[in-house]
Amino acid sequence: MTITDVAKAAGVSRQTVSNTLNSPEVVREETRKHVLEVIERLGYRANQAARQMRTGRSRLIAIGIEPDGDGISGSWADRFLHSLSETAAQEGYRILLYTAADDHAEIATYEDLLGAYKPDAFVLTGTHHDDLRASWLLERGLPFVAFGRPWSDLPDARHPWVDVDGAAGTEAATRHLLAAGHRRIGFIGWPPGSGVGDDRRAGWARALGGQDLSGLQRSVEDGITAGESAARDLLAADPGVTALVCASDSLALGALQAREPGRPVAVIGFDDTPAARAVGLTSVHQPLGEAAAACVDLLARALESPDAEPPSAHVLLPPSLTIRQSA
């Protein structure tokens, strides 16, 4: 089956079929739908190697896989990748996965991928202060979008990003606890300097307003064991604490284990992971499908119309609170 066969069956020119596949924006909607129906009926599959030689485009979007960690809080990445793959496929792109230990290793991987596979664009995850990856891509004019804000000021406003408002999530969680009658609400998060962690801490602090928060928070590395230790320390130090907001479900699951008989403590996590659902943990839910779709949309706009400015290169999505029995 060739593109000529498709053109004959559809009653259009080879160029119209080619435009439908490669530049659909220049084809009338009615014609495009008709050609796509014929393509589906005939089972035509484009020769990707030939297409890449002709257009200079690989139709590949590269994204790194983050370390699994404890297998709980990192599970959001699986949902995001699944949604990203689905949405990209609808736009005619495929996802190219890689791993890297740090910024320098990831930049070296970019160079390898550009030499071997020539991906059209990159998606960054795990953004942080002074992110070398974004600066490297910007300097070379390579299309990319970050799932996560840059957290540090960059001299170039072209840095596109999609993120979920973590501060809004923890603020909603804290206000839910306040409405339930809690007044001493602690926070267990990550060490200061983490853009994501600091953002989530800020929402909790905002909801509590003018309270003295110095003794109400603990900072630890992510993990169930660390969360349990931090919660035990905080609850022992302040007998008045009746609820805890945590920066991740891993920390929250640890906090659940720290509760003592006769002292009920409400706990809320973040990420709404399968583990949270399994144990009935109230958690902040991230709209990962919507985030993935926004990432693909920004990249598609940049790739199809490189000289046009998208309506907004910065997308901040609101989270929601999934309320379960533990809170």
SESE-437057 format. One line per 3 residues: their letters; for each residue x negated, y, z negated of C-alpha. Coordinates in Angstrom, 2 decimals. Layout:
<nodes>
A) X,Y,Z | ...
</nodes>
This chain:
<nodes>
MTI) 0.00,0.00,0.00 | -1.46,3.32,1.11 | -0.49,6.97,0.88
TDV) 0.49,6.77,4.57 | 2.97,3.98,3.78 | 4.51,6.14,1.07
AKA) 4.76,9.12,3.43 | 6.53,7.06,6.09 | 8.98,5.55,3.62
AGV) 9.76,8.96,2.11 | 9.97,10.74,5.46 | 7.40,13.34,4.49
SRQ) 3.81,14.13,5.40 | 0.75,12.58,3.78 | -0.10,16.04,2.43
TVS) 3.27,16.24,0.66 | 2.63,12.89,-1.04 | -0.87,14.05,-1.98
NTL) 0.49,17.32,-3.38 | 3.12,15.43,-5.37 | 0.38,13.41,-7.03
NSP) -2.30,16.06,-7.39 | -0.61,19.49,-7.27 | 3.07,18.93,-8.13
EVV) 3.61,22.63,-8.81 | 3.43,23.41,-5.05 | 6.13,20.85,-4.13
REE) 9.85,21.61,-4.29 | 11.50,19.84,-7.23 | 13.92,17.89,-5.03
TRK) 11.13,16.71,-2.73 | 8.86,15.82,-5.63 | 11.54,13.67,-7.27
HVL) 12.26,11.91,-3.96 | 8.58,11.12,-3.36 | 8.12,9.87,-6.93
EVI) 11.15,7.59,-6.54 | 9.62,6.11,-3.37 | 6.25,5.69,-5.09
ERL) 7.94,3.84,-7.95 | 9.98,1.64,-5.62 | 6.99,0.70,-3.48
GYR) 4.69,0.19,-6.46 | 2.05,2.51,-5.03 | -1.00,3.17,-7.19
ANQ) -3.45,5.89,-6.27 | -7.09,4.94,-5.81 | -8.59,6.86,-8.71
AAR) -12.14,6.68,-7.39 | -11.08,8.15,-4.06 | -8.97,10.78,-5.77
QMR) -11.89,11.84,-7.97 | -14.20,12.17,-4.95 | -11.59,14.24,-3.14
TGR) -10.47,16.51,-5.98 | -13.49,16.50,-8.28 | -11.12,15.57,-11.11
SRL) -11.31,12.40,-13.19 | -7.90,12.84,-14.88 | -9.64,11.81,-18.12
IAI) -9.33,13.57,-21.48 | -11.98,12.57,-24.03 | -11.35,12.46,-27.78
GIE) -13.42,11.09,-30.65 | -12.16,8.51,-33.13 | -12.65,9.60,-36.72
PDG) -14.04,7.21,-39.37 | -11.34,5.00,-40.88 | -12.17,5.86,-44.49
DGI) -9.89,3.99,-46.88 | -7.45,3.19,-44.08 | -4.67,5.30,-45.64
SGS) -5.02,9.04,-45.12 | -6.85,8.47,-41.84 | -3.85,6.63,-40.42
WAD) -2.47,9.96,-39.17 | -5.11,9.71,-36.43 | -3.55,6.51,-35.09
RFL) -0.16,8.21,-34.75 | -1.73,11.27,-33.15 | -3.72,9.18,-30.66
HSL) -0.66,7.16,-29.72 | 1.36,10.32,-29.06 | -1.54,11.94,-27.21
SET) -1.92,8.90,-24.93 | 1.80,8.82,-24.18 | 2.07,12.54,-23.44
AAQ) -1.13,12.61,-21.37 | 0.09,9.69,-19.25 | 3.26,11.62,-18.45
EGY) 1.06,14.39,-17.05 | -1.10,11.93,-15.07 | -4.07,11.84,-17.47
RIL) -5.75,9.00,-19.38 | -7.47,9.12,-22.75 | -11.18,8.29,-23.06
LYT) -12.23,7.33,-26.60 | -15.65,7.63,-28.23 | -17.21,7.70,-31.70
AAD) -19.80,10.04,-33.22 | -21.18,10.46,-36.72 | -21.52,14.27,-36.78
DHA) -21.49,17.40,-34.60 | -24.94,16.78,-33.11 | -24.11,13.18,-32.24
EIA) -20.81,14.26,-30.73 | -22.47,16.89,-28.54 | -24.94,14.26,-27.34
TYE) -21.94,12.07,-26.52 | -20.38,14.92,-24.52 | -23.50,15.06,-22.38
DLL) -23.43,11.30,-21.82 | -19.73,11.29,-20.93 | -20.06,14.24,-18.57
GAY) -22.85,12.43,-16.76 | -21.15,9.04,-16.56 | -17.39,9.65,-16.47
KPD) -16.94,13.42,-15.95 | -13.90,13.90,-18.22 | -11.80,16.90,-17.27
AFV) -11.37,18.07,-20.85 | -11.94,17.29,-24.53 | -9.76,17.19,-27.64
LTG) -11.54,17.98,-30.92 | -10.35,16.66,-34.28 | -11.77,17.06,-37.76
THH) -12.47,20.77,-37.25 | -14.52,22.53,-39.92 | -16.42,25.72,-40.70
DDL) -19.24,26.52,-38.24 | -18.12,23.77,-35.86 | -20.99,23.30,-33.38
RAS) -18.82,21.33,-30.95 | -16.48,24.21,-30.15 | -19.36,26.65,-29.67
WLL) -21.12,24.19,-27.30 | -18.02,23.70,-25.18 | -17.23,27.41,-25.08
ERG) -20.77,28.30,-23.98 | -20.46,25.93,-21.01 | -16.91,26.88,-20.07
LPF) -15.65,23.32,-20.52 | -11.89,22.92,-21.07 | -10.92,21.71,-24.53
VAF) -8.34,22.07,-27.27 | -8.81,21.46,-30.99 | -6.28,19.70,-33.17
GRP) -7.13,21.84,-36.16 | -8.02,25.49,-36.60 | -11.65,26.62,-36.18
WSD) -11.76,27.86,-39.83 | -14.74,30.12,-39.01 | -14.67,33.29,-36.94
LPD) -15.91,32.64,-33.41 | -17.07,35.42,-31.08 | -14.94,33.99,-28.28
ARH) -11.13,34.27,-28.46 | -10.75,31.53,-25.83 | -10.92,28.83,-28.51
PWV) -7.55,27.02,-28.09 | -6.11,25.09,-31.00 | -3.02,23.32,-32.29
DVD) -2.56,22.74,-36.00 | -0.03,21.90,-38.68 | 0.46,24.51,-41.40
GAA) -0.96,22.66,-44.41 | -0.40,25.58,-46.77 | 3.28,25.67,-45.86
GTE) 3.45,21.95,-46.60 | 1.98,22.08,-50.09 | 3.96,25.23,-50.86
AAT) 7.18,23.39,-49.93 | 6.10,20.44,-52.09 | 5.39,22.70,-55.07
RHL) 8.66,24.61,-54.69 | 10.51,21.29,-54.57 | 8.97,20.37,-57.91
LAA) 9.76,23.81,-59.38 | 13.39,23.40,-58.30 | 13.43,20.03,-60.09
GHR) 12.45,21.77,-63.33 | 8.68,21.24,-63.44 | 6.62,24.20,-64.61
RIG) 3.09,22.86,-65.15 | 2.20,21.48,-61.72 | -1.37,20.37,-61.08
FIG) -3.24,20.02,-57.80 | -5.76,17.36,-56.77 | -7.69,18.25,-53.65
WPP) -11.04,18.17,-51.93 | -14.18,20.18,-52.84 | -14.06,23.86,-51.81
GSG) -15.37,24.60,-48.34 | -13.11,22.18,-46.49 | -10.93,24.29,-44.22
VGD) -8.06,21.82,-44.34 | -8.44,21.23,-48.07 | -8.65,24.92,-48.92
DRR) -5.56,25.57,-46.81 | -3.56,22.93,-48.66 | -4.75,24.24,-52.03
AGW) -3.66,27.77,-51.02 | -0.05,26.72,-50.47 | 0.18,25.20,-53.96
ARA) -1.35,28.33,-55.51 | 1.00,30.59,-53.56 | 4.06,28.76,-54.83
LGG) 2.91,29.02,-58.46 | 2.33,32.75,-58.15 | 0.81,34.44,-61.18
QDL) 0.08,31.36,-63.27 | -3.41,30.69,-64.60 | -4.48,27.88,-62.27
SGL) -8.03,27.32,-63.55 | -7.22,24.19,-65.58 | -4.54,22.85,-63.28
QRS) -6.71,21.64,-60.43 | -9.38,19.04,-59.74 | -11.59,18.67,-56.66
VED) -12.87,15.26,-55.56 | -13.77,13.41,-52.38 | -10.84,11.71,-50.73
GIT) -9.90,8.23,-51.93 | -7.60,6.28,-54.24 | -10.22,5.72,-56.94
AGE) -11.23,9.38,-56.94 | -7.60,10.45,-57.08 | -6.92,8.22,-60.08
SAA) -9.97,9.51,-61.94 | -9.11,13.16,-61.22 | -5.50,12.69,-62.28
RDL) -6.47,10.97,-65.55 | -8.86,13.82,-66.35 | -6.33,16.53,-65.54
LAA) -3.46,14.88,-67.43 | -5.66,14.30,-70.48 | -6.89,17.90,-70.43
DPG) -3.40,19.40,-70.14 | -0.56,17.45,-71.83 | 1.93,19.95,-70.41
VTA) 1.43,18.87,-66.80 | 4.50,16.99,-65.52 | 3.82,16.93,-61.77
LVC) 0.93,16.73,-59.31 | 0.59,17.87,-55.69 | -2.20,16.11,-53.81
ASD) -4.09,17.01,-50.63 | -3.69,13.48,-49.22 | -1.72,10.30,-49.72
SLA) -4.90,8.53,-50.83 | -5.34,10.95,-53.72 | -1.64,10.72,-54.52
LGA) -1.70,6.92,-54.64 | -4.58,7.16,-57.10 | -2.61,9.69,-59.15
LQA) 0.32,7.27,-59.35 | -1.99,4.72,-60.95 | -3.09,7.26,-63.56
REP) 0.38,7.71,-65.03 | 0.81,6.36,-68.53 | 3.88,4.60,-70.00
GRP) 6.21,7.08,-71.64 | 4.84,10.06,-69.74 | 6.64,10.47,-66.41
VAV) 4.65,12.50,-63.89 | 6.02,13.36,-60.45 | 3.50,13.00,-57.60
IGF) 3.63,14.34,-54.03 | 1.11,13.43,-51.32 | 0.29,14.70,-47.86
DDT) 0.43,12.96,-44.43 | 3.46,10.70,-45.00 | 1.45,7.57,-44.23
PAA) 2.84,4.02,-44.03 | 1.38,3.45,-47.50 | 3.44,6.36,-48.85
RAV) 6.57,4.91,-47.33 | 5.78,1.46,-48.75 | 5.56,2.66,-52.37
GLT) 8.25,5.35,-52.18 | 5.86,8.29,-52.45 | 7.22,11.73,-51.57
SVH) 4.85,13.22,-49.01 | 4.39,16.10,-46.57 | 5.06,14.91,-43.02
QPL) 3.04,16.25,-40.09 | 4.81,16.52,-36.66 | 2.02,14.64,-34.88
GEA) 4.02,13.90,-31.74 | 4.77,17.58,-31.30 | 1.13,18.45,-31.99
AAA) -0.12,15.97,-29.38 | 2.35,17.32,-26.80 | 1.17,20.88,-27.50
CVD) -2.48,19.81,-27.04 | -1.73,18.20,-23.68 | 0.33,21.20,-22.58
LLA) -2.52,23.62,-23.32 | -5.02,21.41,-21.49 | -2.74,20.86,-18.49
RAL) -2.22,24.60,-18.15 | -5.95,25.23,-18.33 | -6.77,22.49,-15.81
ESP) -4.03,23.20,-13.29 | -4.38,27.00,-13.43 | -7.87,27.75,-14.78
DAE) -7.61,31.48,-14.07 | -4.24,31.94,-15.76 | -3.90,32.71,-19.43
PPS) -1.47,30.38,-21.27 | 1.40,32.09,-23.18 | -0.43,31.26,-26.41
AHV) -3.64,29.34,-26.97 | -2.91,28.99,-30.68 | -0.04,26.80,-31.91
LLP) 0.74,26.46,-35.64 | 3.45,23.89,-36.35 | 5.56,23.66,-39.51
PSL) 5.45,20.42,-41.55 | 8.37,18.89,-43.43 | 8.76,17.25,-46.81
TIR) 9.85,13.60,-46.90 | 11.46,13.23,-50.34 | 11.33,9.81,-52.01
QSA) 11.82,8.56,-55.56 | 8.34,9.29,-56.96 | 9.04,13.04,-57.05
</nodes>
